[in-house]
Amino acid sequence: MERRREVRVTGFVSSMVIPPTSAPQSFEIDVFDGTGTVTAIWLGQSRIPGVGPGTRLVLEGVAARRGHHKVMYNPRYEITGLPGEEEDA
């Protein structure tokens, strides 16, 4: 079994999950960093202002596996760019 470890991921939001209203409140996004995807899940949140498809951000937290997917629960985050903004060259 792979151990959990502290990681830092820099990438962009490639997709969001909008759970049904009957589900426990959570906000879930997939972040692509150029090599793979990690799913970030914030429990007890229905949204995070400024975070949506195309948002560039940095995530920091403990990475684990859920099946074949990498996940981070309640990671710290920093928004580094919004959709439509040019990336620094």
Secondary structure, DSSP 8 states (H G I E B T S, - for coil): ----EEEEEEEEEEEEE---TTS--EEEEEEE-SS-EEEEEEET-S--TT-STT-EEEEEEEEEEETTEEEEES-EEEEEE-TT-----
